[in-house]
Amino acid sequence: MKKRITSVLLALALSFTVSYGHSGRTDCSGGHHDNKNKSGLGSYHYHHGYGPHLHENGVCPYEVKNTVEACSSPVNTVTMVKKAPTVNSNEVKVTLVNYPVQINGVTIDNSKQKYPIISYNNITYLPLTWNNGQALGFRPKWREESKSLHIYLEETEGKLEQELLKEETNSSEKSYTCEKVDFDVYIDYYLVSGDSEYPVLNYKGIIYLPLTSDNVTKLGISFVWSNEEGIKIRGGE
């Protein structure tokens, strides 16, 4: 009796497997033919690791689902890390001088100068503009063959014509960015020291010369400082 019951149960199990399953053999696409349409999906359906299913328009519904879940999962979220901005080693921060400056007796309105007098490492920097050159007796000239700047001294001394800004206002409370020049600078035939503490700077496309005692002597100008009157610069001294 027990053997008969066991045989019946085994037969039912095999019948269930035949009705709802298959041998598991699939082709290279992960699917197989179901000629008797036992799955109810037609004569051909897919498996490749999932239950019987169709690929509508060639797209597997299980793979689409898994892709969406992976993208929406916090574990798989890709975090974009911003790279730190590249630091230019030639850039330095300078400030505008906050004390009076006179050139040949003319007081500089530094708040509205297109090329203001600046300070770096507590040294005053003079912009080598055409106006300052006319007033103080020097003429900057770029020499392409040697890739160098030469400051030629001249006997002339003129009145300073200030080049003022009409709308923009400079502030002595802000810092401004300058670049150290990467070429040689000469005063007549004397090479200006490429001092790392007081380098020659470029601001707004204009070369700025540090008014160290050595450079003042080479330029042949007078440079006087006082707490009451600030700086007085004169040419032809």
C-alpha positions as CSV (number, residue, x, y, z in Angstrom):
1,M,0.0,0.0,0.0
2,K,2.8,2.4,0.9
3,K,4.6,1.6,-2.3
4,R,1.5,2.4,-4.3
5,I,1.0,5.8,-2.5
6,T,4.6,6.6,-3.1
7,S,4.3,5.8,-6.8
8,V,1.2,8.0,-7.1
9,L,2.9,10.9,-5.4
10,L,6.0,10.5,-7.6
11,A,3.8,10.5,-10.7
12,L,2.0,13.7,-9.6
13,A,5.4,15.4,-9.0
14,L,6.6,14.4,-12.4
15,S,3.4,15.6,-13.9
16,F,3.7,19.0,-12.2
17,T,7.3,19.3,-13.4
18,V,6.3,18.5,-17.0
19,S,3.4,20.9,-16.9
20,Y,5.2,23.9,-15.5
21,G,8.9,23.2,-16.0
22,H,11.3,22.0,-18.7
23,S,14.6,20.3,-19.0
24,G,16.5,23.6,-18.4
25,R,18.3,23.4,-21.8
26,T,18.6,26.9,-23.3
27,D,20.3,28.2,-26.3
28,C,23.1,30.8,-26.5
29,S,20.6,33.6,-26.0
30,G,19.3,32.2,-22.8
31,G,16.0,31.0,-24.3
32,H,14.4,27.9,-25.7
33,H,11.5,26.7,-27.8
34,D,8.2,25.8,-26.1
35,N,6.3,24.2,-29.0
36,K,3.4,23.1,-26.8
37,N,3.2,26.6,-25.2
38,K,3.2,25.1,-21.7
39,S,4.3,28.5,-20.3
40,G,1.6,30.4,-22.0
41,L,4.2,32.7,-23.5
42,G,4.1,31.4,-27.0
43,S,6.5,29.0,-28.8
44,Y,9.7,30.6,-27.5
45,H,10.6,32.3,-24.3
46,Y,13.7,33.2,-22.2
47,H,15.1,32.2,-18.8
48,H,18.9,32.9,-18.3
49,G,18.6,32.8,-14.6
50,Y,15.0,34.1,-14.2
51,G,11.5,32.7,-14.6
52,P,10.1,32.2,-18.1
53,H,9.6,35.6,-19.8
54,L,9.7,37.4,-23.1
55,H,12.0,40.1,-24.4
56,E,9.7,42.7,-25.8
57,N,11.4,44.9,-28.4
58,G,14.6,42.9,-27.6
59,V,14.7,44.2,-24.0
60,C,14.8,41.9,-20.9
61,P,12.4,43.2,-18.2
62,Y,14.5,41.7,-15.4
63,E,17.7,43.4,-16.6
64,V,16.0,46.8,-16.9
65,K,14.6,46.4,-13.4
66,N,18.0,45.5,-11.9
67,T,19.6,48.4,-13.7
68,V,17.1,50.9,-12.3
69,E,17.4,49.5,-8.8
70,A,21.2,49.6,-8.9
71,C,21.1,53.3,-10.1
72,S,18.6,54.3,-7.4
73,S,20.3,52.5,-4.6
74,P,22.4,54.8,-2.3
75,V,25.0,52.1,-2.1
76,N,25.7,52.3,-5.8
77,T,25.3,56.0,-6.2
78,V,28.5,57.6,-7.7
79,T,29.5,60.7,-5.8
80,M,31.3,63.3,-8.0
81,V,34.3,64.6,-6.1
82,K,35.3,68.1,-7.1
83,K,39.0,68.5,-7.8
84,A,40.8,71.2,-6.0
85,P,41.5,74.2,-8.3
86,T,45.1,74.3,-9.7
87,V,47.2,76.7,-7.7
88,N,49.4,79.0,-9.8
89,S,52.7,79.2,-8.0
90,N,53.5,82.5,-9.8
91,E,50.5,84.3,-8.4
92,V,50.8,86.5,-5.3
93,K,48.3,88.7,-3.4
94,V,49.0,92.4,-3.2
95,T,47.2,95.4,-1.6
96,L,46.9,99.0,-2.7
97,V,49.0,101.4,-0.6
98,N,46.9,103.2,2.0
99,Y,49.2,106.1,2.5
100,P,49.7,109.3,0.4
101,V,51.9,109.0,-2.7
102,Q,53.3,111.9,-4.7
103,I,55.2,111.8,-8.0
104,N,56.9,115.0,-8.9
105,G,54.7,116.9,-6.5
106,V,51.4,115.4,-7.9
107,T,49.4,113.4,-5.3
108,I,48.2,110.1,-6.7
109,D,44.5,109.3,-6.4
110,N,45.1,105.6,-5.9
111,S,41.4,104.8,-5.4
112,K,40.8,105.6,-9.1
113,Q,44.1,104.9,-10.8
114,K,43.9,102.5,-13.7
115,Y,47.3,101.2,-12.6
116,P,47.5,102.0,-8.9
117,I,50.5,102.0,-6.6
118,I,50.6,98.6,-4.8
119,S,52.4,97.1,-1.9
120,Y,53.8,93.6,-1.5
121,N,55.8,92.3,1.4
122,N,55.8,95.9,2.8
123,I,57.5,97.3,-0.3
124,T,56.0,99.9,-2.6
125,Y,55.7,98.8,-6.2
126,L,55.7,101.4,-9.1
127,P,53.8,100.6,-12.3
128,L,56.1,101.1,-15.4
129,T,53.4,103.0,-17.3
130,W,54.2,105.6,-20.1
131,N,52.9,108.4,-17.8
132,N,55.2,107.4,-14.9
133,G,58.1,107.0,-17.3
134,Q,57.6,110.5,-18.7
135,A,57.5,112.0,-15.3
136,L,60.4,110.1,-13.8
137,G,62.7,109.9,-16.8
138,F,62.6,106.2,-17.9
139,R,61.4,104.3,-20.9
140,P,60.5,100.6,-20.7
141,K,61.1,98.6,-23.9
142,W,60.6,94.9,-24.6
143,R,63.4,93.2,-26.5
144,E,62.0,90.3,-28.4
145,E,65.4,88.8,-29.4
146,S,66.4,88.2,-25.8
147,K,62.9,88.0,-24.3
148,S,63.7,90.6,-21.7
149,L,62.5,94.0,-20.5
150,H,64.9,96.9,-20.5
151,I,64.2,100.1,-18.6
152,Y,66.2,102.9,-20.4
153,L,67.0,106.0,-18.4
154,E,66.3,109.4,-20.1
155,E,67.2,113.0,-19.2
156,T,63.7,114.2,-19.7
157,E,61.3,114.9,-16.8
158,G,57.7,115.8,-17.4
159,K,54.5,116.4,-15.6
160,L,52.6,113.4,-14.4
161,E,49.3,112.8,-16.2
162,Q,47.2,110.5,-14.1
163,E,45.2,107.8,-15.9
164,L,42.0,107.7,-13.8
165,L,39.2,105.2,-13.9
166,K,35.7,106.7,-14.5
167,E,33.5,104.0,-13.0
168,E,35.7,101.4,-11.2
169,T,36.9,102.2,-7.7
170,N,40.0,100.6,-6.2
171,S,39.9,99.6,-2.5
172,S,42.9,99.5,-0.1
173,E,40.9,97.0,2.0
174,K,40.8,94.4,-0.7
175,S,43.6,92.1,-2.0
176,Y,44.4,91.8,-5.7
177,T,46.2,89.1,-7.7
178,C,49.4,89.7,-9.5
179,E,51.8,87.4,-11.3
180,K,55.6,87.1,-11.0
181,V,57.3,87.7,-14.3
182,D,59.2,84.9,-15.8
183,F,61.7,87.0,-17.8
184,D,64.7,89.1,-17.1
185,V,64.4,92.8,-16.3
186,Y,67.2,95.3,-16.8
187,I,67.6,98.9,-15.6
188,D,69.9,100.2,-18.3
189,Y,72.4,97.3,-18.3
190,Y,71.9,96.2,-14.7
191,L,69.9,93.1,-14.2
192,V,67.2,93.5,-11.6
193,S,67.5,90.9,-9.0
194,G,64.9,88.1,-9.4
195,D,64.5,88.3,-5.6
196,S,61.9,85.8,-4.4
197,E,61.0,88.2,-1.6
198,Y,60.5,91.2,-3.8
199,P,59.9,89.9,-7.4
200,V,59.0,92.0,-10.4
201,L,55.2,91.7,-10.9
202,N,52.6,91.9,-13.7
203,Y,49.3,93.4,-12.9
204,K,46.7,94.1,-15.6
205,G,49.4,93.6,-18.3
206,I,51.7,96.3,-16.7
207,I,55.1,95.5,-15.2
208,Y,55.5,96.6,-11.6
209,L,58.9,97.3,-10.2
210,P,59.7,97.0,-6.4
211,L,61.1,100.3,-5.1
212,T,63.9,98.7,-3.1
213,S,66.8,100.9,-2.3
214,D,68.9,99.2,-5.0
215,N,66.3,99.7,-7.7
216,V,65.7,103.3,-6.7
217,T,69.4,104.0,-7.0
218,K,69.6,102.4,-10.4
219,L,66.6,104.4,-11.6
220,G,68.2,107.6,-10.4
221,I,65.1,108.8,-8.7
222,S,64.5,110.3,-5.2
223,F,62.4,108.3,-2.8
224,V,61.4,109.8,0.5
225,W,59.2,108.3,3.2
226,S,57.6,109.9,6.2
227,N,54.7,108.9,8.5
228,E,53.0,112.3,8.0
229,E,53.3,112.7,4.3
230,G,53.7,109.1,3.0
231,I,55.9,108.7,-0.1
232,K,57.4,111.4,-2.3
233,I,59.0,110.3,-5.6
234,R,60.9,112.6,-7.9
235,G,62.8,111.9,-11.1
236,G,66.2,113.1,-12.3
237,E,67.8,113.1,-8.9
